[in-house]
């Protein structure tokens, strides 16, 4: 329990897993907020009174322009960002695109560098090598803490 006088609160984040016909996921590199420079699924904060599914659909449209239909809560992680005194519960929601031909666009360039289709094996490898600085590839491809926690609990999707 925190003993300083700052009122810290646990927040709820929703992360969206959108898979294409090749089995790859929409994955983007964060910028401008905590976790800048790390890779993450589309998503954001749950708003007061909002369902997980409504949040997943809203955040995906706002960030990527993709219209999706939320289908299932896939996983939940408990993510404590020690250095930043931030604590999140992250709800991972699987969604499907309304139009399978639509591609993600960067609609919030202050928050995301790019959206890419990345396979689960690649995501898992990036998470497993998160702390490696041996090669430029590993240094460039670090995953946001909720993704690393998701991979620990679900190594095979």
MOSUL-V745727 format. One record per residue. N is the residue number from 1. RES is the residue in one letter. PHI is phi in radians with two decimals (NA if undefined). OMEGA is omega in radians with two decimals (999 if undefined). D_LAST is the distance of its C-alpha to the last C-alpha in Angstrom with 2 decimals. Layout:
# MOSUL-V745727
N_RES_PHI_OMEGA_D_LAST ; N_RES_PHI_OMEGA_D_LAST
This chain:
# MOSUL-V745727
1_X_NA_-3.13_33.98 ; 2_X_-1.19_-3.10_35.30 ; 3_X_-1.93_3.12_39.06 ; 4_X_-1.44_-3.00_40.03 ; 5_X_-1.51_-3.13_41.47 ; 6_X_-1.34_3.14_38.70 ; 7_X_-1.44_3.11_36.97 ; 8_X_-1.60_-3.12_33.25 ; 9_X_-2.26_3.02_30.95 ; 10_X_-1.27_3.13_27.30 ; 11_X_-1.97_3.12_25.77 ; 12_X_-1.95_3.05_22.86 ; 13_X_-1.94_3.07_20.54 ; 14_X_-2.10_3.10_18.16 ; 15_X_-1.98_-2.97_15.31 ; 16_X_-1.99_3.09_14.13 ; 17_X_-1.74_3.13_10.90 ; 18_X_-2.06_-3.08_12.47 ; 19_X_-1.88_3.07_10.94 ; 20_X_-1.63_-3.08_13.65 ; 21_X_-1.15_3.10_14.51 ; 22_X_-1.56_3.14_13.43 ; 23_X_1.47_3.13_9.76 ; 24_X_-1.64_-3.08_10.87 ; 25_X_-1.94_2.99_11.09 ; 26_X_-1.21_-3.05_14.52 ; 27_X_-2.47_-3.10_15.13 ; 28_X_-2.31_3.13_18.66 ; 29_X_-1.65_-3.09_20.94 ; 30_X_-1.23_2.95_22.71 ; 31_X_-2.67_3.04_26.47 ; 32_X_1.37_3.11_29.31 ; 33_X_-2.61_3.12_27.78 ; 34_X_-1.03_-3.08_26.34 ; 35_X_1.49_-3.14_23.56 ; 36_X_-0.98_3.14_25.37 ; 37_X_1.57_3.11_24.21 ; 38_X_-1.87_-3.10_20.56 ; 39_X_-1.60_-3.04_17.55 ; 40_X_-2.71_2.96_16.07 ; 41_X_-1.32_3.01_14.63 ; 42_X_-1.01_3.09_17.59 ; 43_X_2.72_-3.12_19.01 ; 44_X_3.12_-3.08_21.93 ; 45_X_-1.44_3.02_24.07 ; 46_X_-1.27_3.12_24.41 ; 47_X_-1.61_-3.13_28.02 ; 48_X_-0.94_3.09_30.48 ; 49_X_1.40_-3.07_30.18 ; 50_X_-1.56_3.06_27.09 ; 51_X_-1.42_3.08_24.17 ; 52_X_-1.01_-3.10_20.55 ; 53_X_-1.16_3.13_20.15 ; 54_X_-1.10_3.10_23.42 ; 55_X_-1.09_-3.13_22.51 ; 56_X_-1.05_-3.13_19.23 ; 57_X_-1.16_-3.14_21.28 ; 58_X_-1.13_-3.10_24.22 ; 59_X_-1.10_3.13_22.60 ; 60_X_-1.10_3.13_20.68 ; 61_X_-1.11_-3.13_24.02 ; 62_X_-1.10_-3.03_25.99 ; 63_X_-1.53_-2.99_23.91 ; 64_X_-2.10_-3.05_22.78 ; 65_X_1.38_-3.14_25.04 ; 66_X_-1.41_3.00_22.21 ; 67_X_-1.55_-3.09_22.95 ; 68_X_-2.24_3.02_19.87 ; 69_X_-2.04_3.12_19.55 ; 70_X_-1.24_-3.06_17.50 ; 71_X_-2.09_-3.00_15.79 ; 72_X_-2.78_2.91_14.02 ; 73_X_-1.37_-3.04_13.76 ; 74_X_-1.55_-3.08_10.14 ; 75_X_-2.80_3.05_11.12 ; 76_X_-2.36_3.09_14.36 ; 77_X_-2.12_3.13_15.37 ; 78_X_-1.97_-2.93_18.96 ; 79_X_-2.01_3.13_19.90 ; 80_X_-1.82_3.10_23.40 ; 81_X_-1.66_-3.02_24.82 ; 82_X_-0.96_-3.04_27.76 ; 83_X_-1.11_-3.04_29.70 ; 84_X_-1.87_-3.10_29.72 ; 85_X_0.84_3.09_30.28 ; 86_X_-2.06_-3.13_27.47 ; 87_X_-2.36_-3.13_25.19 ; 88_X_-2.18_2.83_22.43 ; 89_X_-1.75_-3.13_20.28 ; 90_X_-1.94_3.12_17.32 ; 91_X_-1.78_3.13_15.88 ; 92_X_-1.65_-3.08_12.65 ; 93_X_-2.06_3.04_13.30 ; 94_X_-1.47_-3.14_11.58 ; 95_X_-2.39_3.01_14.41 ; 96_X_-2.12_3.12_15.66 ; 97_X_-1.25_3.06_18.56 ; 98_X_-1.12_3.08_21.92 ; 99_X_-2.04_-3.08_22.93 ; 100_X_-1.07_3.14_20.31 ; 101_X_-1.54_-3.14_22.82 ; 102_X_-1.16_-3.14_23.12 ; 103_X_-2.06_-3.14_22.05 ; 104_X_-1.21_3.07_21.63 ; 105_X_-2.15_3.06_24.84 ; 106_X_-1.44_-3.14_25.82 ; 107_X_-1.76_3.08_27.88 ; 108_X_-2.23_-3.05_28.19 ; 109_X_-1.11_3.08_29.17 ; 110_X_-1.36_-3.10_30.30 ; 111_X_-1.97_-3.05_26.76 ; 112_X_-2.55_3.12_24.57 ; 113_X_-1.28_-3.08_25.50 ; 114_X_-2.87_3.01_23.29 ; 115_X_-1.96_-3.11_20.22 ; 116_X_-2.38_3.01_18.20 ; 117_X_-1.70_-3.06_15.35 ; 118_X_-2.18_3.13_13.05 ; 119_X_-1.31_-3.11_10.18 ; 120_X_-1.03_-3.14_7.04 ; 121_X_-1.05_3.11_8.96 ; 122_X_-1.17_3.11_11.95 ; 123_X_-1.03_3.13_10.82 ; 124_X_-1.04_3.12_9.82 ; 125_X_-1.10_3.11_13.22 ; 126_X_-1.05_3.13_15.06 ; 127_X_-1.16_-3.12_14.10 ; 128_X_-1.16_-3.12_15.08 ; 129_X_-1.88_-3.06_18.26 ; 130_X_-0.90_-3.07_19.05 ; 131_X_-1.59_3.13_22.45 ; 132_X_-1.30_3.06_23.41 ; 133_X_-2.12_-3.03_26.38 ; 134_X_-1.18_-3.10_27.13 ; 135_X_-2.16_3.09_26.39 ; 136_X_-1.03_-3.14_26.66 ; 137_X_-1.04_-3.11_23.13 ; 138_X_-1.19_3.14_21.65 ; 139_X_-1.14_-3.11_24.30 ; 140_X_-1.44_-2.98_23.42 ; 141_X_-2.09_3.10_19.64 ; 142_X_-1.83_-3.12_19.07 ; 143_X_-1.81_3.09_16.52 ; 144_X_-1.03_-3.06_17.81 ; 145_X_-0.85_3.13_17.83 ; 146_X_-1.05_3.11_15.54 ; 147_X_-1.21_3.11_12.74 ; 148_X_-1.07_3.11_13.66 ; 149_X_-1.16_3.09_13.73 ; 150_X_-1.06_-3.12_10.29 ; 151_X_-1.13_3.10_8.96 ; 152_X_-1.01_-3.08_11.49 ; 153_X_-1.50_-3.07_10.35 ; 154_X_-2.42_-3.07_6.53 ; 155_X_-1.13_-3.11_6.58 ; 156_X_-2.18_3.11_3.79 ; 157_X_-1.89_999_0.00
